[in-house]
Amino acid sequence: MTTNNPPVILLAEDDDNDVFFMRRALQKAQVKFPLQVVTNGQEAVDYLSGEGKYNDRGAYPLPSIILLDLKMPFLDGFEVLIWIGRQPELKKIPVAVLTSSAEDRDRRRAAELGAKAYFVKPPKPETMKEILRLFDASGNGMVTSP
């Protein structure tokens, strides 16, 4: 979370349709922050750690918000949350789970692992506004678009 760069949203989502709906929800909510997309849990970890193709922080800056699907290949969203929780420099980045699971046990586990919010897909403009309000309340200063 650098201070000189505009806020960036990292979306960890393996379904192209859900990525499309997220882009649409962001557009309808008039959120113009850059959106970086990774398609599985291992890519999310690689992005956040700056490994492999994500080692250029100019092209792949640390996000201000992470939107995380729970059901992804290689590492699922819970495993990504556990990994983030072990990285002191990343624990400050708020994570919102955006998943198809409305199960209470998934909500509880995500919260126990550090997720700040939990939303059921598909994302709507109102969802995006609520996410941004939640993170502004946590001091992230991201309520309005640039």
N, CA, C and O atoms as a GROMACS GRO file, in nm:
protein
  584
    1MET      N    1   0.085  -0.118   0.000
    1MET     CA    2   0.000   0.000   0.000
    1MET      C    3   0.089   0.123   0.000
    1MET      O    4   0.117   0.181   0.105
    2THR      N    5   0.131   0.161  -0.116
    2THR     CA    6   0.216   0.278  -0.125
    2THR      C    7   0.131   0.403  -0.130
    2THR      O    8   0.015   0.399  -0.172
    3THR      N    9   0.189   0.514  -0.086
    3THR     CA   10   0.112   0.637  -0.076
    3THR      C   11   0.111   0.714  -0.208
    3THR      O   12   0.023   0.797  -0.228
    4ASN      N   13   0.205   0.688  -0.299
    4ASN     CA   14   0.213   0.764  -0.423
    4ASN      C   15   0.126   0.707  -0.534
    4ASN      O   16   0.097   0.778  -0.630
    5ASN      N   17   0.085   0.583  -0.524
    5ASN     CA   18   0.007   0.520  -0.628
    5ASN      C   19  -0.141   0.528  -0.597
    5ASN      O   20  -0.181   0.533  -0.481
    6PRO      N   21  -0.225   0.529  -0.703
    6PRO     CA   22  -0.369   0.525  -0.678
    6PRO      C   23  -0.407   0.390  -0.617
    6PRO      O   24  -0.336   0.291  -0.637
    7PRO      N   25  -0.518   0.385  -0.544
    7PRO     CA   26  -0.562   0.258  -0.488
    7PRO      C   27  -0.585   0.154  -0.599
    7PRO      O   28  -0.634   0.188  -0.707
    8VAL      N   29  -0.549   0.031  -0.571
    8VAL     CA   30  -0.565  -0.080  -0.664
    8VAL      C   31  -0.649  -0.187  -0.596
    8VAL      O   32  -0.633  -0.213  -0.477
    9ILE      N   33  -0.738  -0.248  -0.673
    9ILE     CA   34  -0.820  -0.358  -0.624
    9ILE      C   35  -0.763  -0.486  -0.685
    9ILE      O   36  -0.745  -0.495  -0.806
   10LEU      N   37  -0.736  -0.585  -0.601
   10LEU     CA   38  -0.696  -0.717  -0.649
   10LEU      C   39  -0.816  -0.808  -0.639
   10LEU      O   40  -0.871  -0.828  -0.531
   11LEU      N   41  -0.856  -0.865  -0.752
   11LEU     CA   42  -0.967  -0.960  -0.757
   11LEU      C   43  -0.909  -1.098  -0.783
   11LEU      O   44  -0.847  -1.121  -0.887
   12ALA      N   45  -0.930  -1.190  -0.690
   12ALA     CA   46  -0.890  -1.329  -0.708
   12ALA      C   47  -1.016  -1.408  -0.742
   12ALA      O   48  -1.097  -1.438  -0.654
   13GLU      N   49  -1.031  -1.440  -0.870
   13GLU     CA   50  -1.154  -1.500  -0.920
   13GLU      C   51  -1.123  -1.586  -1.041
   13GLU      O   52  -1.057  -1.540  -1.135
   14ASP      N   53  -1.169  -1.711  -1.040
   14ASP     CA   54  -1.139  -1.804  -1.149
   14ASP      C   55  -1.246  -1.811  -1.256
   14ASP      O   56  -1.226  -1.877  -1.358
   15ASP      N   57  -1.359  -1.748  -1.237
   15ASP     CA   58  -1.469  -1.755  -1.334
   15ASP      C   59  -1.475  -1.627  -1.416
   15ASP      O   60  -1.495  -1.518  -1.362
   16ASP      N   61  -1.456  -1.640  -1.548
   16ASP     CA   62  -1.456  -1.523  -1.637
   16ASP      C   63  -1.586  -1.444  -1.628
   16ASP      O   64  -1.585  -1.321  -1.637
   17ASN      N   65  -1.698  -1.514  -1.611
   17ASN     CA   66  -1.827  -1.445  -1.600
   17ASN      C   67  -1.831  -1.358  -1.475
   17ASN      O   68  -1.881  -1.246  -1.479
   18ASP      N   69  -1.778  -1.409  -1.364
   18ASP     CA   70  -1.776  -1.332  -1.240
   18ASP      C   71  -1.682  -1.212  -1.251
   18ASP      O   72  -1.709  -1.106  -1.193
   19VAL      N   73  -1.572  -1.228  -1.324
   19VAL     CA   74  -1.483  -1.114  -1.348
   19VAL      C   75  -1.557  -1.007  -1.428
   19VAL      O   76  -1.548  -0.888  -1.397
   20PHE      N   77  -1.631  -1.050  -1.530
   20PHE     CA   78  -1.711  -0.957  -1.610
   20PHE      C   79  -1.812  -0.883  -1.521
   20PHE      O   80  -1.824  -0.761  -1.529
   21PHE      N   81  -1.883  -0.958  -1.436
   21PHE     CA   82  -1.983  -0.895  -1.348
   21PHE      C   83  -1.917  -0.799  -1.250
   21PHE      O   84  -1.975  -0.696  -1.216
   22MET      N   85  -1.796  -0.832  -1.204
   22MET     CA   86  -1.725  -0.741  -1.113
   22MET      C   87  -1.690  -0.612  -1.186
   22MET      O   88  -1.711  -0.503  -1.133
   23ARG      N   89  -1.636  -0.624  -1.306
   23ARG     CA   90  -1.602  -0.503  -1.383
   23ARG      C   91  -1.727  -0.417  -1.406
   23ARG      O   92  -1.723  -0.295  -1.396
   24ARG      N   93  -1.835  -0.484  -1.436
   24ARG     CA   94  -1.962  -0.412  -1.461
   24ARG      C   95  -2.011  -0.344  -1.332
   24ARG      O   96  -2.054  -0.229  -1.337
   25ALA      N   97  -2.004  -0.414  -1.219
   25ALA     CA   98  -2.047  -0.356  -1.092
   25ALA      C   99  -1.960  -0.236  -1.056
   25ALA      O  100  -2.011  -0.134  -1.009
   26LEU      N  101  -1.828  -0.247  -1.078
   26LEU     CA  102  -1.739  -0.135  -1.051
   26LEU      C  103  -1.774  -0.016  -1.139
   26LEU      O  104  -1.779   0.098  -1.092
   27GLN      N  105  -1.800  -0.042  -1.266
   27GLN     CA  106  -1.835   0.065  -1.359
   27GLN      C  107  -1.966   0.132  -1.318
   27GLN      O  108  -1.975   0.255  -1.316
   28LYS      N  109  -2.068   0.052  -1.285
   28LYS     CA  110  -2.197   0.109  -1.246
   28LYS      C  111  -2.188   0.185  -1.114
   28LYS      O  112  -2.263   0.280  -1.091
   29ALA      N  113  -2.097   0.143  -1.027
   29ALA     CA  114  -2.076   0.212  -0.900
   29ALA      C  115  -1.983   0.332  -0.917
   29ALA      O  116  -1.955   0.404  -0.821
   30GLN      N  117  -1.936   0.354  -1.039
   30GLN     CA  118  -1.846   0.463  -1.074
   30GLN      C  119  -1.716   0.456  -0.995
   30GLN      O  120  -1.661   0.558  -0.953
   31VAL      N  121  -1.667   0.333  -0.975
   31VAL     CA  122  -1.539   0.310  -0.911
   31VAL      C  123  -1.437   0.295  -1.022
   31VAL      O  124  -1.446   0.204  -1.105
   32LYS      N  125  -1.340   0.384  -1.025
   32LYS     CA  126  -1.244   0.386  -1.136
   32LYS      C  127  -1.105   0.341  -1.094
   32LYS      O  128  -1.008   0.366  -1.165
   33PHE      N  129  -1.094   0.275  -0.981
   33PHE     CA  130  -0.964   0.225  -0.937
   33PHE      C  131  -0.919   0.114  -1.031
   33PHE      O  132  -1.002   0.040  -1.083
   34PRO      N  133  -0.788   0.102  -1.054
   34PRO     CA  134  -0.740  -0.009  -1.135
   34PRO      C  135  -0.776  -0.143  -1.071
   34PRO      O  136  -0.770  -0.160  -0.949
   35LEU      N  137  -0.815  -0.238  -1.157
   35LEU     CA  138  -0.850  -0.372  -1.112
   35LEU      C  139  -0.747  -0.470  -1.166
   35LEU      O  140  -0.731  -0.482  -1.288
   36GLN      N  141  -0.678  -0.538  -1.077
   36GLN     CA  142  -0.586  -0.646  -1.115
   36GLN      C  143  -0.658  -0.776  -1.088
   36GLN      O  144  -0.721  -0.793  -0.983
   37VAL      N  145  -0.651  -0.870  -1.182
   37VAL     CA  146  -0.722  -0.997  -1.169
   37VAL      C  147  -0.623  -1.113  -1.171
   37VAL      O  148  -0.537  -1.121  -1.259
   38VAL      N  149  -0.637  -1.202  -1.074
   38VAL     CA  150  -0.566  -1.329  -1.074
   38VAL      C  151  -0.672  -1.439  -1.075
   38VAL      O  152  -0.782  -1.420  -1.023
   39THR      N  153  -0.639  -1.554  -1.134
   39THR     CA  154  -0.742  -1.654  -1.160
   39THR      C  155  -0.736  -1.777  -1.070
   39THR      O  156  -0.814  -1.871  -1.088
   40ASN      N  157  -0.646  -1.779  -0.973
   40ASN     CA  158  -0.645  -1.889  -0.877
   40ASN      C  159  -0.572  -1.844  -0.751
   40ASN      O  160  -0.509  -1.738  -0.748
   41GLY      N  161  -0.581  -1.926  -0.647
   41GLY     CA  162  -0.522  -1.889  -0.519
   41GLY      C  163  -0.370  -1.877  -0.523
   41GLY      O  164  -0.313  -1.790  -0.457
   42GLN      N  165  -0.304  -1.963  -0.601
   42GLN     CA  166  -0.158  -1.954  -0.609
   42GLN      C  167  -0.116  -1.824  -0.677
   42GLN      O  168  -0.018  -1.763  -0.636
   43GLU      N  169  -0.189  -1.782  -0.780
   43GLU     CA  170  -0.159  -1.653  -0.844
   43GLU      C  171  -0.179  -1.538  -0.747
   43GLU      O  172  -0.103  -1.441  -0.750
   44ALA      N  173  -0.280  -1.547  -0.661
   44ALA     CA  174  -0.302  -1.443  -0.560
   44ALA      C  175  -0.181  -1.432  -0.468
   44ALA      O  176  -0.134  -1.322  -0.440
   45VAL      N  177  -0.131  -1.546  -0.422
   45VAL     CA  178  -0.013  -1.548  -0.334
   45VAL      C  179   0.108  -1.492  -0.410
   45VAL      O  180   0.183  -1.411  -0.357
   46ASP      N  181   0.126  -1.537  -0.535
   46ASP     CA  182   0.239  -1.488  -0.616
   46ASP      C  183   0.230  -1.337  -0.635
   46ASP      O  184   0.330  -1.266  -0.623
   47TYR      N  185   0.110  -1.288  -0.666
   47TYR     CA  186   0.091  -1.143  -0.685
   47TYR      C  187   0.128  -1.069  -0.557
   47TYR      O  188   0.207  -0.974  -0.560
   48LEU      N  189   0.072  -1.112  -0.446
   48LEU     CA  190   0.093  -1.042  -0.318
   48LEU      C  191   0.238  -1.049  -0.270
   48LEU      O  192   0.286  -0.958  -0.203
   49SER      N  193   0.307  -1.157  -0.304
   49SER     CA  194   0.447  -1.170  -0.262
   49SER      C  195   0.544  -1.114  -0.366
   49SER      O  196   0.664  -1.108  -0.341
   50GLY      N  197   0.492  -1.072  -0.483
   50GLY     CA  198   0.579  -1.017  -0.587
   50GLY      C  199   0.666  -1.122  -0.652
   50GLY      O  200   0.779  -1.093  -0.692
   51GLU      N  201   0.616  -1.243  -0.662
   51GLU     CA  202   0.693  -1.354  -0.719
   51GLU      C  203   0.663  -1.371  -0.868
   51GLU      O  204   0.556  -1.334  -0.916
   52GLY      N  205   0.760  -1.428  -0.940
   52GLY     CA  206   0.741  -1.462  -1.081
   52GLY      C  207   0.706  -1.341  -1.164
   52GLY      O  208   0.770  -1.236  -1.155
   53LYS      N  209   0.603  -1.355  -1.246
   53LYS     CA  210   0.566  -1.246  -1.336
   53LYS      C  211   0.514  -1.122  -1.263
   53LYS      O  212   0.497  -1.017  -1.324
   54TYR      N  213   0.489  -1.134  -1.133
   54TYR     CA  214   0.437  -1.022  -1.054
   54TYR      C  215   0.547  -0.946  -0.979
   54TYR      O  216   0.517  -0.869  -0.888
   55ASN      N  217   0.673  -0.966  -1.015
   55ASN     CA  218   0.783  -0.904  -0.939
   55ASN      C  219   0.801  -0.755  -0.969
   55ASN      O  220   0.876  -0.688  -0.898
   56ASP      N  221   0.734  -0.702  -1.070
   56ASP     CA  222   0.743  -0.559  -1.102
   56ASP      C  223   0.631  -0.484  -1.029
   56ASP      O  224   0.516  -0.484  -1.074
   57ARG      N  225   0.664  -0.420  -0.916
   57ARG     CA  226   0.562  -0.350  -0.837
   57ARG      C  227   0.507  -0.227  -0.909
   57ARG      O  228   0.402  -0.176  -0.872
   58GLY      N  229   0.576  -0.179  -1.012
   58GLY     CA  230   0.520  -0.072  -1.093
   58GLY      C  231   0.400  -0.121  -1.172
   58GLY      O  232   0.298  -0.052  -1.182
   59ALA      N  233   0.411  -0.240  -1.228
   59ALA     CA  234   0.303  -0.299  -1.307
   59ALA      C  235   0.202  -0.371  -1.218
   59ALA      O  236   0.083  -0.378  -1.252
   60TYR      N  237   0.248  -0.425  -1.106
   60TYR     CA  238   0.163  -0.504  -1.015
   60TYR      C  239   0.177  -0.452  -0.873
   60TYR      O  240   0.233  -0.520  -0.787
   61PRO      N  241   0.125  -0.331  -0.846
   61PRO     CA  242   0.140  -0.273  -0.712
   61PRO      C  243   0.060  -0.351  -0.608
   61PRO      O  244  -0.039  -0.417  -0.640
   62LEU      N  245   0.104  -0.340  -0.484
   62LEU     CA  246   0.026  -0.401  -0.377
   62LEU      C  247  -0.114  -0.339  -0.378
   62LEU      O  248  -0.128  -0.218  -0.396
   63PRO      N  249  -0.216  -0.420  -0.359
   63PRO     CA  250  -0.352  -0.367  -0.362
   63PRO      C  251  -0.389  -0.293  -0.233
   63PRO      O  252  -0.326  -0.310  -0.129
   64SER      N  253  -0.491  -0.211  -0.246
   64SER     CA  254  -0.550  -0.145  -0.130
   64SER      C  255  -0.664  -0.227  -0.073
   64SER      O  256  -0.698  -0.216   0.045
   65ILE      N  257  -0.724  -0.309  -0.159
   65ILE     CA  258  -0.834  -0.399  -0.122
   65ILE      C  259  -0.813  -0.530  -0.196
   65ILE      O  260  -0.770  -0.530  -0.312
   66ILE      N  261  -0.843  -0.640  -0.131
   66ILE     CA  262  -0.840  -0.771  -0.196
   66ILE      C  263  -0.982  -0.826  -0.193
   66ILE      O  264  -1.044  -0.836  -0.087
   67LEU      N  265  -1.033  -0.861  -0.311
   67LEU     CA  266  -1.162  -0.929  -0.324
   67LEU      C  267  -1.132  -1.074  -0.357
   67LEU      O  268  -1.068  -1.103  -0.458
   68LEU      N  269  -1.177  -1.164  -0.272
   68LEU     CA  270  -1.130  -1.302  -0.277
   68LEU      C  271  -1.245  -1.400  -0.289
   68LEU      O  272  -1.335  -1.403  -0.205
   69ASP      N  273  -1.240  -1.481  -0.394
   69ASP     CA  274  -1.333  -1.593  -0.406
   69ASP      C  275  -1.284  -1.705  -0.315
   69ASP      O  276  -1.164  -1.717  -0.292
   70LEU      N  277  -1.374  -1.785  -0.264
   70LEU     CA  278  -1.332  -1.896  -0.177
   70LEU      C  279  -1.300  -2.022  -0.257
   70LEU      O  280  -1.210  -2.097  -0.220
   71LYS      N  281  -1.373  -2.044  -0.364
   71LYS     CA  282  -1.358  -2.169  -0.439
   71LYS      C  283  -1.276  -2.143  -0.565
   71LYS      O  284  -1.329  -2.105  -0.670
   72MET      N  285  -1.145  -2.166  -0.552
   72MET     CA  286  -1.052  -2.145  -0.663
   72MET      C  287  -0.957  -2.263  -0.670
   72MET      O  288  -0.938  -2.335  -0.572
   73PRO      N  289  -0.897  -2.284  -0.789
   73PRO     CA  290  -0.799  -2.393  -0.801
   73PRO      C  291  -0.667  -2.361  -0.732
   73PRO      O  292  -0.637  -2.246  -0.700
   74PHE      N  293  -0.589  -2.466  -0.711
   74PHE     CA  294  -0.455  -2.465  -0.652
   74PHE      C  295  -0.458  -2.431  -0.504
   74PHE      O  296  -0.426  -2.517  -0.421
   75LEU      N  297  -0.494  -2.310  -0.467
   75LEU     CA  298  -0.517  -2.274  -0.328
   75LEU      C  299  -0.657  -2.213  -0.322
   75LEU      O  300  -0.691  -2.129  -0.405
   76ASP      N  301  -0.737  -2.255  -0.225
   76ASP     CA  302  -0.869  -2.192  -0.215
   76ASP      C  303  -0.858  -2.061  -0.136
   76ASP      O  304  -0.752  -2.028  -0.083
   77GLY      N  305  -0.968  -1.990  -0.128
   77GLY     CA  306  -0.968  -1.860  -0.061
   77GLY      C  307  -0.930  -1.869   0.086
   77GLY      O  308  -0.865  -1.778   0.138
   78PHE      N  309  -0.970  -1.977   0.153
   78PHE     CA  310  -0.932  -1.992   0.294
   78PHE      C  311  -0.780  -2.005   0.307
   78PHE      O  312  -0.720  -1.946   0.397
   79GLU      N  313  -0.720  -2.082   0.218
   79GLU     CA  314  -0.574  -2.098   0.223
   79GLU      C  315  -0.503  -1.965   0.196
   79GLU      O  316  -0.399  -1.936   0.256
   80VAL      N  317  -0.560  -1.885   0.105
   80VAL     CA  318  -0.502  -1.753   0.078
   80VAL      C  319  -0.515  -1.665   0.202
   80VAL      O  320  -0.421  -1.594   0.237
   81LEU      N  321  -0.630  -1.669   0.269
   81LEU     CA  322  -0.649  -1.591   0.392
   81LEU      C  323  -0.548  -1.634   0.499
   81LEU      O  324  -0.492  -1.548   0.569
   82ILE      N  325  -0.524  -1.763   0.513
   82ILE     CA  326  -0.426  -1.811   0.610
   82ILE      C  327  -0.288  -1.757   0.574
   82ILE      O  328  -0.215  -1.709   0.661
   83TRP      N  329  -0.252  -1.764   0.446
   83TRP     CA  330  -0.121  -1.716   0.402
   83TRP      C  331  -0.107  -1.565   0.428
   83TRP      O  332  -0.003  -1.521   0.478
   84ILE      N  333  -0.210  -1.488   0.395
   84ILE     CA  334  -0.206  -1.343   0.418
   84ILE      C  335  -0.186  -1.315   0.568
   84ILE      O  336  -0.109  -1.227   0.605
   85GLY      N  337  -0.255  -1.391   0.652
   85GLY     CA  338  -0.244  -1.371   0.796
   85GLY      C  339  -0.104  -1.394   0.851
   85GLY      O  340  -0.071  -1.348   0.960
   86ARG      N  341  -0.022  -1.466   0.776
   86ARG     CA  342   0.116  -1.494   0.818
   86ARG      C  343   0.216  -1.392   0.763
   86ARG      O  344   0.336  -1.401   0.790
   87GLN      N  345   0.168  -1.295   0.687
   87GLN     CA  346   0.255  -1.195   0.626
   87GLN      C  347   0.231  -1.061   0.695
   87GLN      O  348   0.132  -0.994   0.665
   88PRO      N  349   0.318  -1.021   0.787
   88PRO     CA  350   0.294  -0.897   0.863
   88PRO      C  351   0.269  -0.775   0.774
   88PRO      O  352   0.186  -0.691   0.807
   89GLU      N  353   0.340  -0.764   0.662
   89GLU     CA  354   0.325  -0.647   0.576
   89GLU      C  355   0.195  -0.648   0.497
   89GLU      O  356   0.157  -0.545   0.439
   90LEU      N  357   0.125  -0.761   0.493
   90LEU     CA  358   0.000  -0.770   0.416
   90LEU      C  359  -0.124  -0.770   0.504
   90LEU      O  360  -0.234  -0.750   0.455
   91LYS      N  361  -0.106  -0.794   0.634
   91LYS     CA  362  -0.222  -0.806   0.722
   91LYS      C  363  -0.305  -0.678   0.728
   91LYS      O  364  -0.422  -0.682   0.767
   92LYS      N  365  -0.246  -0.564   0.690
   92LYS     CA  366  -0.320  -0.437   0.692
   92LYS      C  367  -0.412  -0.421   0.572
   92LYS      O  368  -0.502  -0.337   0.574
   93ILE      N  369  -0.390  -0.499   0.467
   93ILE     CA  370  -0.474  -0.487   0.347
   93ILE      C  371  -0.607  -0.555   0.374
   93ILE      O  372  -0.610  -0.676   0.401
   94PRO      N  373  -0.717  -0.481   0.368
   94PRO     CA  374  -0.847  -0.542   0.396
   94PRO      C  375  -0.887  -0.640   0.286
   94PRO      O  376  -0.866  -0.616   0.167
   95VAL      N  377  -0.946  -0.752   0.330
   95VAL     CA  378  -0.991  -0.856   0.239
   95VAL      C  379  -1.142  -0.870   0.252
   95VAL      O  380  -1.195  -0.884   0.362
   96ALA      N  381  -1.209  -0.867   0.138
   96ALA     CA  382  -1.352  -0.896   0.134
   96ALA      C  383  -1.370  -1.025   0.055
   96ALA      O  384  -1.320  -1.037  -0.056
   97VAL      N  385  -1.441  -1.119   0.112
   97VAL     CA  386  -1.472  -1.243   0.043
   97VAL      C  387  -1.592  -1.216  -0.047
   97VAL      O  388  -1.692  -1.157  -0.004
   98LEU      N  389  -1.582  -1.260  -0.170
   98LEU     CA  390  -1.690  -1.248  -0.268
   98LEU      C  391  -1.706  -1.386  -0.329
   98LEU      O  392  -1.628  -1.427  -0.414
   99THR      N  393  -1.809  -1.458  -0.284
   99THR     CA  394  -1.820  -1.600  -0.317
   99THR      C  395  -1.964  -1.639  -0.344
   99THR      O  396  -2.057  -1.563  -0.317
  100SER      N  397  -1.982  -1.758  -0.399
  100SER     CA  398  -2.117  -1.809  -0.422
  100SER      C  399  -2.173  -1.878  -0.299
  100SER      O  400  -2.291  -1.911  -0.296
  101SER      N  401  -2.091  -1.899  -0.197
  101SER     CA  402  -2.133  -1.971  -0.077
  101SER      C  403  -2.201  -1.877   0.023
  101SER      O  404  -2.143  -1.778   0.068
  102ALA      N  405  -2.325  -1.910   0.055
  102ALA     CA  406  -2.397  -1.834   0.158
  102ALA      C  407  -2.395  -1.910   0.291
  102ALA      O  408  -2.469  -1.874   0.383
  103GLU      N  409  -2.312  -2.013   0.302
  103GLU     CA  410  -2.304  -2.096   0.422
  103GLU      C  411  -2.251  -2.016   0.541
  103GLU      O  412  -2.150  -1.946   0.530
  104ASP      N  413  -2.320  -2.026   0.654
  104ASP     CA  414  -2.277  -1.958   0.777
  104ASP      C  415  -2.138  -2.003   0.821
  104ASP      O  416  -2.059  -1.923   0.870
  105ARG      N  417  -2.109  -2.132   0.805
  105ARG     CA  418  -1.978  -2.182   0.848
  105ARG      C  419  -1.866  -2.118   0.766
  105ARG      O  420  -1.757  -2.092   0.819
  106ASP      N  421  -1.891  -2.093   0.636
  106ASP     CA  422  -1.791  -2.026   0.552
  106ASP      C  423  -1.773  -1.881   0.595
  106ASP      O  424  -1.662  -1.830   0.600
  107ARG      N  425  -1.885  -1.815   0.627
  107ARG     CA  426  -1.878  -1.676   0.676
  107ARG      C  427  -1.794  -1.669   0.804
  107ARG      O  428  -1.706  -1.584   0.817
  108ARG      N  429  -1.824  -1.759   0.898
  108ARG     CA  430  -1.752  -1.759   1.026
  108ARG      C  431  -1.604  -1.787   1.006
  108ARG      O  432  -1.519  -1.719   1.064
  109ARG      N  433  -1.572  -1.886   0.924
  109ARG     CA  434  -1.431  -1.921   0.903
  109ARG      C  435  -1.357  -1.806   0.835
  109ARG      O  436  -1.244  -1.775   0.873
  110ALA      N  437  -1.420  -1.743   0.737
  110ALA     CA  438  -1.356  -1.630   0.669
  110ALA      C  439  -1.328  -1.518   0.769
  110ALA      O  440  -1.220  -1.459   0.767
  111ALA      N  441  -1.424  -1.489   0.855
  111ALA     CA  442  -1.404  -1.384   0.955
  111ALA      C  443  -1.293  -1.423   1.053
  111ALA      O  444  -1.210  -1.340   1.089
  112GLU      N  445  -1.291  -1.549   1.096
  112GLU     CA  446  -1.186  -1.595   1.187
  112GLU      C  447  -1.047  -1.582   1.124
  112GLU      O  448  -0.949  -1.558   1.194
  113LEU      N  449  -1.040  -1.597   0.991
  113LEU     CA  450  -0.912  -1.589   0.921
  113LEU      C  451  -0.876  -1.448   0.878
  113LEU      O  452  -0.773  -1.426   0.814
  114GLY      N  453  -0.960  -1.350   0.914
  114GLY     CA  454  -0.923  -1.212   0.892
  114GLY      C  455  -1.000  -1.136   0.786
  114GLY      O  456  -0.972  -1.018   0.764
  115ALA      N  457  -1.096  -1.199   0.719
  115ALA     CA  458  -1.175  -1.126   0.620
  115ALA      C  459  -1.257  -1.019   0.690
  115ALA      O  460  -1.318  -1.044   0.794
  116LYS      N  461  -1.258  -0.899   0.633
  116LYS     CA  462  -1.332  -0.786   0.692
  116LYS      C  463  -1.478  -0.784   0.650
  116LYS      O  464  -1.561  -0.722   0.716
  117ALA      N  465  -1.510  -0.852   0.538
  117ALA     CA  466  -1.646  -0.852   0.488
  117ALA      C  467  -1.669  -0.979   0.408
  117ALA      O  468  -1.575  -1.044   0.364
  118TYR      N  469  -1.796  -1.013   0.390
  118TYR     CA  470  -1.834  -1.135   0.320
  118TYR      C  471  -1.955  -1.103   0.235
  118TYR      O  472  -2.058  -1.059   0.287
  119PHE      N  473  -1.945  -1.124   0.105
  119PHE     CA  474  -2.054  -1.095   0.013
  119PHE      C  475  -2.078  -1.216  -0.076
  119PHE      O  476  -1.984  -1.286  -0.116
  120VAL      N  477  -2.205  -1.240  -0.107
  120VAL     CA  478  -2.242  -1.349  -0.195
  120VAL      C  479  -2.258  -1.294  -0.336
  120VAL      O  480  -2.317  -1.188  -0.357
  121LYS      N  481  -2.203  -1.368  -0.433
  121LYS     CA  482  -2.209  -1.328  -0.575
  121LYS      C  483  -2.352  -1.335  -0.625
  121LYS      O  484  -2.435  -1.402  -0.565
  122PRO      N  485  -2.380  -1.267  -0.734
  122PRO     CA  486  -2.291  -1.182  -0.812
  122PRO      C  487  -2.278  -1.044  -0.750
  122PRO      O  488  -2.367  -0.999  -0.678
  123PRO      N  489  -2.165  -0.977  -0.777
  123PRO     CA  490  -2.149  -0.842  -0.722
  123PRO      C  491  -2.244  -0.745  -0.789
  123PRO      O  492  -2.272  -0.754  -0.909
  124LYS      N  493  -2.293  -0.652  -0.710
  124LYS     CA  494  -2.381  -0.547  -0.762
  124LYS      C  495  -2.314  -0.412  -0.732
  124LYS      O  496  -2.224  -0.406  -0.649
  125PRO      N  497  -2.357  -0.306  -0.799
  125PRO     CA  498  -2.300  -0.175  -0.767
  125PRO      C  499  -2.311  -0.142  -0.618
  125PRO      O  500  -2.220  -0.082  -0.560
  126GLU      N  501  -2.423  -0.180  -0.556
  126GLU     CA  502  -2.442  -0.154  -0.414
  126GLU      C  503  -2.338  -0.229  -0.330
  126GLU      O  504  -2.290  -0.179  -0.229
  127THR      N  505  -2.304  -0.352  -0.375
  127THR     CA  506  -2.201  -0.430  -0.306
  127THR      C  507  -2.069  -0.355  -0.309
  127THR      O  508  -2.000  -0.345  -0.207
  128MET      N  509  -2.033  -0.303  -0.425
  128MET     CA  510  -1.906  -0.231  -0.438
  128MET      C  511  -1.905  -0.107  -0.350
  128MET      O  512  -1.804  -0.078  -0.285
  129LYS      N  513  -2.014  -0.035  -0.346
  129LYS     CA  514  -2.021   0.085  -0.262
  129LYS      C  515  -2.008   0.047  -0.115
  129LYS      O  516  -1.942   0.117  -0.038
  130GLU      N  517  -2.072  -0.064  -0.075
  130GLU     CA  518  -2.063  -0.108   0.064
  130GLU      C  519  -1.919  -0.150   0.097
  130GLU      O  520  -1.869  -0.120   0.206
  131ILE      N  521  -1.854  -0.220   0.006
  131ILE     CA  522  -1.714  -0.261   0.027
  131ILE      C  523  -1.628  -0.136   0.047
  131ILE      O  524  -1.547  -0.131   0.140
  132LEU      N  525  -1.644  -0.038  -0.038
  132LEU     CA  526  -1.563   0.084  -0.028
  132LEU      C  527  -1.593   0.160   0.101
  132LEU      O  528  -1.502   0.217   0.161
  133ARG      N  529  -1.720   0.162   0.143
  133ARG     CA  530  -1.754   0.226   0.271
  133ARG      C  531  -1.689   0.154   0.388
  133ARG      O  532  -1.635   0.216   0.479
  134LEU      N  533  -1.695   0.021   0.385
  134LEU     CA  534  -1.633  -0.058   0.492
  134LEU      C  535  -1.485  -0.026   0.503
  134LEU      O  536  -1.432  -0.009   0.613
  135PHE      N  537  -1.417  -0.019   0.390
  135PHE     CA  538  -1.274   0.001   0.395
  135PHE      C  539  -1.238   0.146   0.422
  135PHE      O  540  -1.131   0.174   0.476
  136ASP      N  541  -1.326   0.238   0.387
  136ASP     CA  542  -1.302   0.377   0.426
  136ASP      C  543  -1.314   0.389   0.578
  136ASP      O  544  -1.238   0.462   0.642
  137ALA      N  545  -1.410   0.317   0.635
  137ALA     CA  546  -1.428   0.320   0.780
  137ALA      C  547  -1.307   0.261   0.852
  137ALA      O  548  -1.280   0.295   0.967
  138SER      N  549  -1.233   0.173   0.782
  138SER     CA  550  -1.113   0.115   0.845
  138SER      C  551  -0.992   0.203   0.824
  138SER      O  552  -0.880   0.165   0.859
  139GLY      N  553  -1.014   0.323   0.768
  139GLY     CA  554  -0.903   0.418   0.753
  139GLY      C  555  -0.829   0.407   0.622
  139GLY      O  556  -0.722   0.464   0.606
  140ASN      N  557  -0.886   0.335   0.527
  140ASN     CA  558  -0.818   0.316   0.399
  140ASN      C  559  -0.839   0.434   0.304
  140ASN      O  560  -0.768   0.446   0.204
  141GLY      N  561  -0.936   0.519   0.334
  141GLY     CA  562  -0.956   0.640   0.254
  141GLY      C  563  -0.993   0.613   0.111
  141GLY      O  564  -0.938   0.676   0.021
  142MET      N  565  -1.085   0.522   0.086
  142MET     CA  566  -1.114   0.482  -0.052
  142MET      C  567  -1.261   0.499  -0.092
  142MET      O  568  -1.306   0.431  -0.184
  143VAL      N  569  -1.336   0.583  -0.026
  143VAL     CA  570  -1.477   0.592  -0.058
  143VAL      C  571  -1.503   0.646  -0.197
  143VAL      O  572  -1.594   0.598  -0.265
  144THR      N  573  -1.429   0.742  -0.242
  144THR     CA  574  -1.457   0.800  -0.373
  144THR      C  575  -1.352   0.759  -0.473
  144THR      O  576  -1.236   0.733  -0.438
  145SER      N  577  -1.393   0.754  -0.597
  145SER     CA  578  -1.301   0.721  -0.705
  145SER      C  579  -1.215   0.840  -0.738
  145SER      O  580  -1.252   0.954  -0.710
  146PRO      N  581  -1.098   0.814  -0.798
  146PRO     CA  582  -1.011   0.926  -0.836
  146PRO      C  583  -1.073   1.009  -0.946
  146PRO      O  584  -1.014   1.108  -0.990
   0.00000   0.00000   0.00000
